[in-house]
Amino acid sequence: MALPGTIPTCENPVTPLGISLEEGPVSDISDKKKVSKEGISEEEEEDEEKAKEDGNVFGISTEDRDLANAIKILAGGDLTAADVSQWYAEGTDEEEDSIAAKFAHKKNFWLEALTQSEDASDDVLDEDDAVARQDGDSADPEEERELTPEKSKLYVRATALLEGSRSGKEEGYHLLREASRLGHHQARVQLAWAQLLGSGLLQDIPAALKAFQELAETGLPDAHMGLGFMYAAGIAVNASQSRALVHYTFGALEGSSWAQMALGYRYWSGVTVQTSCEKALDFYRKVANKVAGSVTLSGGQAVQRVRLLDEAENPGYNSGILDQDLVEYYQLLAEKGDVQAQVGLGQLHYQGARGVAQDQRRALHYFQQAAGAGSAVAMAFLGKIHLEQGDNKTALDYFQRAADMGNPVGQSGLGLMHLHARDYEKALKYFSQAAEQGWVDGQLQLGNMYFSGLGVARDYKVANKYFSLASQSGHVLAYYNLAQMHATGTGMMRSCQTATELFKNVAERGKWGEKMMEAHVHYREGRSNEAYVTYALLAELGYEVAQSNSAFLLDKAGDIGLFPEEGTNGGLMRALMYWGRAAAQGYSAAQVKLGDYYYYGLGAAVDYELAASHYRLASEQQHNAQAMFNLGYMHEKGLGMKQDVHLAKRCYDMAAETSADAKVPVALALTKLRLLFAVKYLHESRWQEWLLLLSLDRLLGPNWDLYLISLLVGLLGIVLYLRRPQL
C-alpha cells in the first residue's frame, strides 16, 4: 500500500507531472513456513530441484506458485517468529498472553450482563441493545444455513466489481443486494456500510443501523464494528463510549481489522480507556500483519491525505490531486510522443495516485509507448507488470534491458529474480547497485538479506540501517520490518512505543485508507453529511488527518444535521474533541484551534489560561507562527497570564521570524506596541509637571494674550517693511 509523502521516482528525476510515487513492495516477511538452517524451506528445495531438472533457473511452473509469491517467501526473514518473551520487559509481572486471550475469558460474563440486565445504564447494554448472544440463544435457524454456491458466487462477483473500475460499481451493488436478499450476511453488512457512508449508494443511516443491530446478534464482527462506530460518534443513537468499547472489543476478537485499529488507537492514546502500550501494540500488530501480507508489486492504490483546513485557509495549498484538465493535457502530450508524459501517466495509472484511478491496462499502454522510445524507466515497470502476470521470461528480459541502462528499478527487479533463483551473490550485487542510487526497493531487499543472512553474514544492525533508509522513502514493508525489530528487541533495545507507532503507520496503509479520498470527493461535491461520517469513521481508526477534517466540518457548519437534538453547540463540542485528538498526534494547527476554542468559548467555557497553554504548546513544540502571535497578544493584554509588553514583543518577533506570512500583522502589532511604549514613558516621566512649567498665566501674567498679539503684529510689520518695493 502506497504512502503519502516524498517518494523517489524511477531514475530519481522529477517527471513533468511532479509525480512522487512509491515503488511497490514485493516482500512479505510475515510468512511462517518452516525453514532450514540456510533459510530455505523444504518445499522450496523441491521446487528448486524441479526447476533445475526442467532447465528453468529463473521461473517455476505455472502449476506451482508464481514468482511474485515465491519472492514474498524468500525476500525477508520471519520476524513474527521471534521469541515472544522479548515482548515483555525483564522482571515485570505482565502476563505474556495476547489481548485476545485476555479478553476471551470475559466474553461470557459480558454477554450475560448484556442480555440479562433489565435497566442497564450507559455502562451496560440492556437486553434490546445486546449485540451478541450465547450459542443457540436466539439465532434464527434460517439465517444459520450454510452459504449456497449461488450466494457465494454473487458475493464474489459483486466484490470483484466493486474493487475494480468505477464503471462496474453499479452492477456490483446490484449483485450485492441480490446476495443480501438471499441471506448472505457479509453482503448485507457491506451494503449497510455503503448506506452509512453514502459510498456508491444514497446515505440511509437508519437502514444501516437496523442492519448492524440485526447482524451483530449473529456475531458478525463487521456489524459489531459498525455499531461501535455509531455509538462512539453518536450517529442515529445517543453517544455512548462504553457501548462503543464493548462492540469494538467483540469485533476485534472476531477479527475485524477496523475494530482492531479502533481499539489499538484507544489504548495507544488513552481514549476512554487506560493507556496501555502493550495492548495497542498487540492490536496494531494484528492489522499490520494483514496489510503487509497483502502488499503486491504495485503496492496498491496510493492514498492522498488532504487537509481541509489547509485547503480552505491557504489559496496556494497543493493537495497533490491533479485536475482532470491537467491529466487530459498530459494525455495529449503522451499521444504526441512525449516520453516523460508517457512514463508519468504510466506511473499514475499503475499506482493509482494523485486522484487518477488505478488502471493496469492503461499503465501497460503508456509504458509500452515509452519503452518503444527507449525509456529505461518504462522497461523496468513493464518488467514489474509482466512479473505480476506470471510471465517471468518477459519480465526478466525487460529487467535486464533496464538494468543494462543503469536503471535502479530494473536492477532491483533483476535482483529479485536472482534472489528467487537463490543466486545470492548476483542478487546482492543488483540490490546494492539499486540502493546506491537511492532506490527504495533495493534498500528494503538488502535489509531483508542481512536480516535473514541470505548470501551474507546475518547482521541486524546493517539490516536496521537499510530498513531505516527505505522507511524514509515511505516503503510500507520497511516500516513493518522496523516495527517487528523494535517490538521484539531484535538487534536493538526493545521499544514498545516506537513499535506501536510503526505498526500504526503500516495499519493506516491498508486498503481502507482509500476512504480518505472518497470523503474528500463527498466534500468537494457538497455532500457534507457523507463527508463527515466517512471522516469520522477514519478518525475512530486513528487517522489524524481524518480527525482534523471531521473537526473542520463541524467547526465550519456548527451543526451538519446529524445531531438535531444538540444543535450548534453539540457540533462544536464534538469538534473540540476531534481537534484535541488531532493535536495529541502532533498537528500544530489543531493545537492552535484548541486555544481558539477556549479563548472564544466555543463548545466549552471561556478559559484564557487553558487557551494560553495550548498556544504555548504549539509555539514551543511545533514552532507555529500563529500560536506565537496569539501568545504575544495575550501577553500584551494580560489575558490568562501577567501583562508583559516586553514578552509580547518577543513573541511577535518570533512569529515574524518563523513565517513570512506573519510579517505584516506583526508589523502592525509592533507599531501599536511602540505607541504603548511612548505613552507609558510619558506617564512614568511625570509629563504633567512639564506642562505646568509652560503655564503662560504664571510666567507672563493674566494679560499674556495681549502681549502675544502685539508681538505677532510687530513681526508682521517687520516682514512687510523688508518686502516693500525698492525705488
C-alpha positions in Angstrom: 0.0 0.0 0.0 1.4 3.3 -1.0 2.3 6.0 1.4 1.8 9.8 1.0 4.9 12.0 1.1 8.1 12.3 -0.8 8.8 9.1 -2.6 11.6 8.8 -5.2 10.6 8.2 -8.7 12.2 5.7 -11.0 15.5 7.2 -12.1 15.2 9.9 -9.4 14.4 12.6 -11.9 11.2 14.5 -11.4 8.7 13.8 -14.1 6.7 16.6 -15.8 3.7 15.7 -13.7 5.6 16.2 -10.5 4.9 12.6 -9.7 6.0 11.3 -6.3 5.3 7.6 -6.2 6.4 4.6 -4.1 7.9 1.6 -5.6 5.6 -1.3 -4.9 6.9 -3.5 -2.2 7.5 -7.2 -3.1 8.3 -9.0 0.1 6.2 -10.3 2.9 8.2 -11.1 6.0 5.2 -12.4 7.9 5.2 -15.9 6.2 5.7 -18.6 8.8 6.9 -21.6 6.8 9.3 -24.0 8.4 12.8 -23.1 7.1 16.1 -24.9 7.2 19.3 -23.5 8.7 20.1 -21.9 5.4 16.7 -20.1 5.4 15.2 -22.3 2.7 12.0 -24.2 3.2 11.8 -27.9 2.3 9.1 -27.2 -0.3 11.3 -24.5 -1.9 14.2 -27.0 -2.1 11.9 -29.4 -4.0 10.8 -26.6 -6.3 14.5 -25.7 -7.0 15.4 -29.2 -7.9 12.5 -29.5 -10.2 13.4 -26.1 -11.8 16.9 -27.3 -12.4 15.7 -30.5 -13.9 13.5 -28.5 -16.3 16.3 -26.2 -17.1 14.3 -23.3 -15.7 16.6 -21.3 -13.4 14.6 -18.1 -13.0 11.0 -19.3 -13.1 8.8 -22.0 -11.6 6.0 -23.8 -13.3 2.6 -22.2 -13.5 1.1 -25.2 -11.7 3.1 -24.1 -8.7 3.3 -20.7 -7.1 4.2 -17.7 -9.3 7.4 -15.9 -8.9 5.9 -13.0 -7.0 4.6 -15.3 -4.3 7.9 -17.1 -4.1 9.7 -13.7 -3.7 7.5 -13.0 -0.8 8.7 -16.1 0.9 12.4 -15.6 0.2 12.8 -11.8 0.4 12.6 -11.3 4.1 13.1 -13.1 7.4 10.2 -14.2 9.5 10.3 -11.6 12.2 7.0 -12.7 13.6 8.6 -15.9 14.7 10.8 -14.1 17.2 10.8 -15.2 20.8 7.6 -13.8 22.4 9.3 -13.4 25.7 11.1 -10.4 24.2 7.8 -8.5 24.1 7.9 -8.0 27.9 10.4 -6.2 30.0 12.5 -8.5 32.2 11.3 -8.5 35.8 7.8 -7.3 35.1 4.6 -9.1 36.2 2.7 -8.6 33.0 1.2 -11.7 31.5 2.5 -13.0 28.2 -0.8 -14.0 26.7 -2.3 -11.9 23.9 -5.1 -9.3 24.0 -7.5 -11.9 22.5 -6.7 -14.3 25.3 -7.0 -11.6 27.9 -10.5 -10.6 26.7 -11.8 -14.1 25.8 -12.4 -15.2 29.4 -14.5 -12.0 29.9 -16.7 -12.5 26.9 -19.3 -14.8 28.6 -19.5 -12.5 31.6 -20.2 -9.6 29.3 -22.8 -11.5 27.3 -24.7 -12.5 30.4 -24.6 -8.9 31.7 -25.8 -7.5 28.4 -28.6 -10.0 27.9 -29.9 -10.2 31.5 -29.8 -6.6 32.6 -33.3 -5.1 32.6 -32.4 -1.5 33.5 -28.9 -1.1 32.1 -27.2 2.2 32.4 -24.8 3.8 30.0 -22.1 1.4 31.1 -24.0 -1.8 30.4 -26.2 -2.5 27.4 -29.8 -3.6 28.0 -31.4 -6.7 26.5 -32.8 -4.9 23.5 -29.4 -3.4 22.6 -27.4 -6.6 23.2 -25.0 -7.2 20.4 -24.1 -10.9 21.0 -25.9 -14.0 22.2 -24.8 -17.2 23.7 -24.5 -20.1 21.2 -28.0 -21.2 20.3 -29.6 -18.5 22.4 -31.8 -16.6 19.9 -30.3 -17.2 16.5 -32.7 -17.7 13.6 -32.2 -21.2 12.2 -33.0 -19.9 8.7 -30.0 -17.5 8.9 -27.6 -20.2 10.1 -27.9 -22.2 6.8 -24.6 -22.8 5.1 -23.8 -20.5 2.2 -25.1 -21.9 -1.0 -22.9 -21.7 -4.2 -25.3 -19.2 -5.6 -24.8 -16.8 -2.7 -21.1 -17.2 -2.7 -20.8 -16.6 -6.4 -23.0 -13.5 -6.3 -20.9 -12.1 -3.4 -17.6 -12.9 -5.1 -18.7 -11.3 -8.3 -20.0 -8.2 -6.5 -16.8 -7.8 -4.6 -14.7 -8.1 -7.7 -16.8 -5.4 -9.5 -16.7 -3.0 -6.5 -12.9 -3.3 -6.2 -12.4 -2.9 -10.0 -13.2 0.0 -12.3 -15.7 2.7 -11.4 -17.9 1.6 -14.3 -18.7 -1.7 -12.6 -19.7 -0.4 -9.3 -23.4 0.0 -10.1 -23.6 -3.7 -11.2 -21.6 -4.6 -8.1 -24.1 -3.1 -5.7 -26.9 -4.7 -7.6 -25.3 -8.1 -7.1 -24.6 -7.3 -3.5 -28.3 -6.6 -2.9 -29.2 -9.9 -4.5 -26.7 -11.8 -2.3 -28.0 -9.9 0.7 -31.6 -10.8 -0.2 -30.6 -14.5 -0.4 -29.3 -14.2 3.2 -25.5 -13.6 2.7 -24.6 -11.8 5.9 -21.3 -10.4 4.7 -23.1 -8.9 1.7 -25.7 -7.3 3.9 -23.1 -5.8 6.2 -21.2 -4.4 3.3 -24.4 -2.8 2.0 -25.0 -1.3 5.4 -21.6 0.3 5.4 -22.3 1.7 1.9 -25.6 3.1 3.2 -24.0 4.6 6.3 -21.1 6.3 4.4 -23.1 7.1 1.2 -20.4 5.2 -0.7 -21.9 4.3 -4.0 -25.4 4.3 -2.6 -27.7 7.0 -1.2 -27.0 7.6 2.5 -29.6 5.8 4.7 -28.4 5.9 8.3 -31.5 4.3 9.9 -31.3 1.3 7.5 -27.6 0.9 8.2 -28.3 1.0 12.0 -31.0 -1.7 11.7 -28.8 -4.0 9.7 -25.9 -3.6 12.1 -28.1 -4.4 15.1 -29.6 -7.5 13.5 -26.3 -8.8 12.1 -24.4 -8.1 15.4 -26.7 -10.6 17.1 -25.3 -13.3 14.7 -21.8 -12.4 15.9 -20.6 -10.8 12.6 -17.5 -8.7 13.5 -18.0 -6.0 10.9 -21.5 -5.4 12.3 -20.1 -5.0 15.8 -17.7 -2.5 14.3 -20.5 -0.6 12.7 -22.5 -0.4 15.9 -19.4 0.6 17.9 -18.7 3.4 15.5 -22.3 4.7 15.6 -22.2 4.7 19.4 -18.8 6.3 19.5 -19.8 9.1 17.1 -23.3 9.5 18.4 -24.8 9.0 14.9 -28.5 7.9 14.9 -28.1 6.8 18.6 -27.2 8.5 21.8 -23.4 8.6 22.1 -22.1 6.0 24.5 -18.3 5.3 24.7 -18.9 2.3 26.9 -21.1 0.6 24.4 -18.8 1.5 21.6 -15.9 -0.1 23.6 -17.9 -3.3 24.0 -18.8 -3.6 20.3 -15.2 -2.7 19.3 -14.0 -5.5 21.6 -16.3 -8.1 20.2 -15.5 -7.1 16.6 -11.7 -7.1 17.3 -11.8 -10.6 19.0 -13.6 -12.0 15.9 -11.1 -10.5 13.5 -12.4 -7.1 12.3 -9.4 -5.1 11.2 -11.3 -1.8 11.7 -12.3 -2.8 15.2 -8.7 -3.8 16.0 -7.5 -0.4 14.7 -10.1 1.4 16.8 -9.1 -0.4 19.9 -5.4 0.0 19.1 -5.8 3.7 18.8 -7.8 4.0 22.0 -5.3 2.1 24.1 -2.4 4.0 22.4 -3.9 7.4 23.1 -5.9 6.6 26.3 -9.4 7.5 24.8 -12.0 6.2 27.3 -9.6 3.5 28.5 -6.4 3.4 30.5 -3.4 3.9 28.2 -1.6 0.6 27.5 1.2 0.4 25.0 1.3 -3.4 25.0 -2.4 -3.7 24.2 -2.1 -1.1 21.5 0.9 -2.9 20.1 -1.0 -6.2 20.0 -4.0 -4.8 18.2 -2.0 -2.8 15.7 0.3 -5.7 15.0 -2.6 -7.9 14.0 -3.7 -5.3 11.4 -0.2 -4.6 10.2 0.3 -8.4 9.6 -2.7 -8.3 7.3 -1.6 -5.2 5.5 2.0 -6.5 5.0 0.6 -9.8 3.8 -1.5 -8.1 1.1 1.3 -6.0 -0.4 1.9 -6.6 -4.1 4.5 -5.5 -6.6 2.5 -2.4 -7.4 2.0 -1.6 -3.7 -1.8 -1.0 -4.2 -3.5 2.3 -4.8 -1.9 5.4 -3.3 -3.8 7.3 -0.7 -4.0 11.1 -0.9 -4.4 12.8 2.5 -5.9 16.3 2.0 -6.3 18.7 5.0 -9.5 20.6 4.6 -8.2 23.4 7.0 -5.1 24.0 4.9 -7.1 23.8 1.7 -9.6 26.5 3.0 -7.1 28.9 4.6 -4.2 28.7 2.1 -5.3 29.6 -1.5 -2.0 28.2 -2.8 -2.3 24.9 -0.9 -1.3 21.9 -3.1 -3.3 18.8 -2.2 -1.4 16.7 -4.7 -4.5 15.9 -6.6 -4.3 16.5 -10.4 -7.1 18.4 -12.1 -8.8 16.5 -14.9 -7.9 19.2 -17.4 -4.2 18.8 -16.5 -4.5 15.0 -16.8 -6.0 15.4 -20.3 -3.3 17.8 -21.2 -0.6 15.3 -20.4 -2.6 12.6 -22.2 -2.4 14.8 -25.3 1.3 15.1 -24.9 1.7 11.4 -24.4 -0.2 10.6 -27.6 2.1 13.0 -29.4 5.1 11.0 -28.3 6.3 12.9 -25.2 8.2 10.1 -23.4 8.2 11.9 -20.0 4.4 12.3 -20.2 4.0 8.6 -21.1 6.1 7.5 -18.2 4.4 9.8 -15.8 0.9 8.7 -16.9 2.0 5.1 -16.8 3.1 5.5 -13.2 -0.1 7.3 -12.2 -2.3 4.6 -13.6 0.0 1.8 -12.3 -0.1 3.2 -8.7 -3.5 4.9 -8.8 -2.1 8.2 -7.4 -2.9 11.9 -7.4 -6.6 11.3 -7.9 -6.1 9.2 -11.0 -7.8 5.8 -11.0 -5.6 2.7 -10.8 -5.8 1.0 -14.2 -3.2 -1.6 -15.1 -4.3 -1.8 -18.8 -3.7 1.9 -19.4 -0.5 1.8 -17.4 0.7 -1.0 -19.8 -0.3 1.1 -22.8 1.7 4.1 -21.8 4.7 2.1 -20.6 4.9 0.2 -23.9 4.9 3.5 -25.8 7.7 4.9 -23.7 9.7 1.6 -23.8 9.5 1.7 -27.6 11.2 5.1 -27.4 14.0 3.7 -25.3 12.9 4.7 -21.8 14.6 2.5 -19.2 12.0 3.5 -16.6 9.2 2.2 -18.7 11.1 -1.0 -19.4 11.5 -1.6 -15.7 7.9 -1.1 -14.9 6.9 -3.3 -17.8 9.1 -6.0 -16.1 7.1 -5.5 -12.9 3.7 -5.8 -14.7 4.8 -9.0 -16.5 6.1 -10.4 -13.3 2.8 -9.8 -11.6 1.1 -11.6 -14.5 3.4 -14.6 -14.2 5.3 -14.0 -17.4 8.7 -14.5 -15.9 10.6 -14.7 -19.1 9.4 -11.4 -20.5 9.8 -9.8 -17.1 13.5 -11.0 -17.0 14.1 -9.5 -20.4 12.7 -6.1 -19.5 14.5 -6.0 -16.2 17.8 -6.9 -17.9 17.4 -4.2 -20.5 16.6 -1.6 -17.9 19.4 -2.7 -15.6 21.9 -2.6 -18.5 21.0 1.1 -18.9 21.7 1.7 -15.2 18.1 2.0 -14.1 17.7 1.1 -10.4 14.2 -0.3 -10.8 15.5 -2.7 -13.4 18.4 -3.6 -11.2 16.1 -4.2 -8.2 13.8 -6.4 -10.3 16.8 -8.4 -11.6 18.0 -8.8 -8.1 14.6 -10.2 -7.1 14.7 -12.8 -9.9 18.3 -13.9 -8.9 17.1 -14.0 -5.3 14.4 -16.4 -6.3 16.9 -18.5 -8.1 19.0 -18.4 -4.9 21.9 -16.8 -6.6 22.5 -14.6 -3.6 25.8 -13.2 -4.9 24.1 -11.6 -8.0 21.1 -10.6 -6.0 23.3 -8.8 -3.6 25.1 -7.1 -6.5 22.0 -5.8 -8.1 20.3 -4.7 -4.9 23.4 -2.9 -3.9 23.5 -1.0 -7.2 19.9 0.0 -6.9 20.4 1.0 -3.2 23.4 3.2 -4.1 21.1 5.2 -6.4 18.7 5.7 -3.6 16.1 3.3 -4.9 13.8 2.3 -2.0 13.2 -1.4 -3.1 16.9 -2.1 -3.3 17.3 -0.8 0.2 14.5 -2.9 1.5 15.8 -6.1 -0.1 19.3 -5.5 1.2 17.8 -5.2 4.6 16.0 -8.4 4.2 19.1 -10.2 3.0 21.2 -9.0 6.0 18.4 -9.8 8.4 17.9 -13.3 7.1 21.6 -14.0 6.4 21.0 -14.7 2.7 24.3 -14.7 0.9 25.8 -12.5 3.7 26.6 -12.8 7.3 23.5 -12.1 9.4 23.8 -8.5 10.7 20.8 -6.9 12.4 22.5 -3.5 12.6 23.1 -3.4 8.9 19.5 -4.6 8.3 18.2 -1.9 10.5 20.2 0.7 8.5 18.7 -0.4 5.2 15.2 -0.7 6.6 15.5 2.8 8.0 16.7 4.2 4.6 13.7 2.5 2.9 11.3 3.8 5.5 12.5 7.4 4.8 11.2 6.9 1.3 7.9 5.6 2.7 8.1 1.9 2.0 5.3 0.2 4.0 7.3 -3.1 4.4 10.3 -1.1 5.7 8.0 0.3 8.4 6.7 -3.2 9.1 10.2 -4.7 9.4 11.4 -2.0 11.7 8.3 -2.4 13.8 9.0 -6.1 14.2 12.5 -5.4 15.2 11.5 -2.8 17.8 8.7 -5.0 19.1 11.0 -8.0 19.7 14.2 -6.1 20.6 16.0 -7.7 17.6 19.3 -6.0 17.1 18.3 -3.1 19.3 16.7 -2.2 22.6 13.1 -3.1 22.7 10.8 -0.1 22.4 7.0 -0.7 22.7 6.2 3.0 21.9 8.3 3.0 18.7 7.0 -0.4 17.6 3.4 0.7 18.1 3.8 3.9 16.2 5.4 2.0 13.3 2.7 -0.7 13.3 0.1 2.1 13.4 1.8 3.6 10.3 1.5 0.3 8.5 -2.1 -0.3 9.5 -3.1 3.1 8.1 -1.7 2.0 4.7 -4.5 -0.7 4.4 -7.0 -0.6 1.6 -9.5 1.2 3.8 -7.2 4.3 3.5 -8.8 4.9 0.1 -11.9 6.1 2.1 -9.9 9.3 2.7 -10.2 10.3 -1.0 -13.8 9.2 -1.1 -14.6 11.6 1.8 -12.8 14.4 0.0 -14.9 13.8 -3.1 -18.0 14.0 -1.0 -16.8 17.3 0.5 -16.0 18.8 -2.9 -19.4 17.8 -4.3 -21.2 19.4 -1.3 -22.3 16.2 0.4 -21.2 17.3 3.9 -23.1 14.5 5.8 -21.4 11.8 3.8 -18.0 13.5 4.1 -18.4 13.9 7.8 -19.5 10.3 8.5 -16.6 8.9 6.4 -14.0 11.2 8.1 -15.5 10.3 11.5 -15.1 6.6 10.8 -11.4 7.1 9.8 -11.0 9.3 12.9 -12.1 6.4 15.1 -9.5 4.3 13.4 -6.8 6.8 14.5 -6.1 8.8 11.3 -5.0 12.2 12.4 -5.9 13.9 9.1 -9.5 12.5 9.4 -9.7 13.8 12.9 -8.8 17.3 11.9 -11.1 17.2 8.9 -14.0 16.0 11.0 -13.4 18.9 13.3 -13.1 21.3 10.4 -16.5 20.2 9.0 -18.2 20.6 12.4 -16.3 23.9 13.0 -17.4 25.2 9.6 -21.1 24.2 9.9 -21.6 24.1 13.7 -24.3 21.5 13.1 -24.3 19.4 9.9 -27.7 18.0 10.6 -26.7 14.7 12.2 -27.2 15.9 15.7 -30.5 17.8 15.7 -31.2 17.3 19.4 -27.9 19.1 20.3 -27.8 22.0 17.8 -24.8 24.0 17.0 -23.1 23.7 20.5 -23.3 19.9 20.2 -21.4 20.1 16.9 -18.8 22.4 18.4 -18.3 20.1 21.4 -17.6 17.2 19.0 -15.3 19.5 17.0 -13.4 20.3 20.2 -12.9 16.6 20.9 -11.6 15.9 17.4 -9.2 18.9 17.5 -7.9 17.6 20.8 -7.3 14.1 19.3 -5.5 15.6 16.2 -3.4 17.9 18.5 -2.4 14.9 20.6 -0.9 13.3 17.4 1.2 16.4 16.7 -0.9 18.6 14.3 0.1 22.1 15.4 -2.9 23.8 13.7 -5.2 21.6 15.8 -3.3 22.8 18.9 -4.0 26.4 17.9 -7.6 25.6 17.2 -7.9 24.2 20.8 -6.6 27.5 22.1 -9.1 29.4 19.9 -12.0 27.3 21.2 -11.1 28.0 24.9 -10.3 31.7 24.1 -13.7 32.3 22.5 -15.7 29.8 24.5 -16.7 27.6 21.5 -18.0 24.2 22.7 -16.6 25.0 26.2 -16.4 27.7 28.8 -14.0 30.6 28.2 -10.7 29.8 29.8 -7.8 32.1 28.9 -5.2 30.2 30.9 -6.1 26.9 29.1 -6.1 28.8 25.8 -2.6 30.2 26.5 -1.3 26.7 27.5 -2.4 25.3 24.1 -0.8 28.3 22.2 2.4 27.7 24.2 2.5 24.0 23.3 2.0 24.8 19.6 4.7 27.5 19.8 7.3 25.5 21.7 6.8 22.1 20.2 5.8 22.8 16.6 7.0 26.4 16.2 3.7 27.5 15.0 3.7 31.2 14.0 0.0 31.7 14.6 0.4 30.4 18.2 3.4 32.7 18.8 1.4 35.7 17.6 -1.6 34.8 19.8 0.7 34.4 22.8 2.1 37.9 22.1 -1.4 39.3 22.0 -2.3 37.6 25.3 0.9 38.9 26.9 0.1 42.4 25.6 -3.4 42.3 27.1 -2.7 40.3 30.2 -5.2 37.6 29.3 -4.6 34.3 31.1 -1.2 35.5 32.2 0.6 38.5 33.6 0.7 41.5 31.3 4.2 42.0 29.9 4.8 44.2 26.9 8.4 43.0 26.5 7.3 39.3 26.3 4.6 40.4 23.8 7.2 42.0 21.6 9.4 38.9 21.8 6.5 36.6 20.8 5.7 38.9 17.8 9.3 38.9 16.7 9.5 35.1 16.8 6.3 34.9 14.8 7.8 37.1 12.1 11.0 35.1 12.0 9.1 31.8 11.8 6.7 32.7 8.9 6.9 35.3 6.2 3.1 35.5 6.2 3.2 36.9 9.7 5.4 39.9 8.9 2.5 42.3 8.0 0.3 41.6 11.1 3.5 41.6 13.3 4.5 45.0 11.9 1.1 46.4 12.8 1.2 44.9 16.2 4.7 46.2 16.9 3.6 49.7 15.7 0.8 49.6 18.3 3.3 48.4 20.9 5.6 51.4 20.2 2.7 53.8 20.8 2.1 52.0 24.1 5.8 52.3 24.9 5.6 56.1 24.3 2.5 56.6 26.3 4.0 54.6 29.2 7.2 56.5 29.0 5.4 59.9 29.2 3.3 58.6 32.1 6.4 57.4 34.0 8.4 60.7 33.3 5.7 62.9 35.1 4.8 64.8 31.9 2.2 66.8 33.8 4.9 68.8 35.6 6.5 69.7 32.3 3.2 71.2 31.2 3.0 73.2 34.4 6.3 74.8 33.5 4.7 76.0 30.3 1.8 77.8 32.1 1.8 81.3 30.5 -0.5 82.7 33.1 2.1 82.0 35.7 5.0 83.3 33.7 3.6 86.4 31.9 0.5 87.3 34.0 -3.2 87.4 33.1 -2.7 89.7 30.0 -0.3 87.3 28.2 -2.6 87.1 25.2 -2.3 90.9 24.6 1.5 90.6 24.7 1.4 87.8 22.2 -0.9 89.7 19.8 1.4 92.7 20.0 4.4 90.6 19.3 2.8 89.0 16.2 1.7 92.4 14.9 5.2 93.7 15.3 6.7 90.7 13.5 4.2 91.2 10.7 5.2 94.8 10.3 8.8 94.0 10.1 8.1 91.5 7.3 6.1 94.0 5.3 8.8 96.6 5.7 11.5 94.2 4.4 9.4 93.2 1.4 8.5 96.8 0.3 9.4 97.6 -3.3 12.8 99.4 -3.8 12.7 102.8 -5.6 
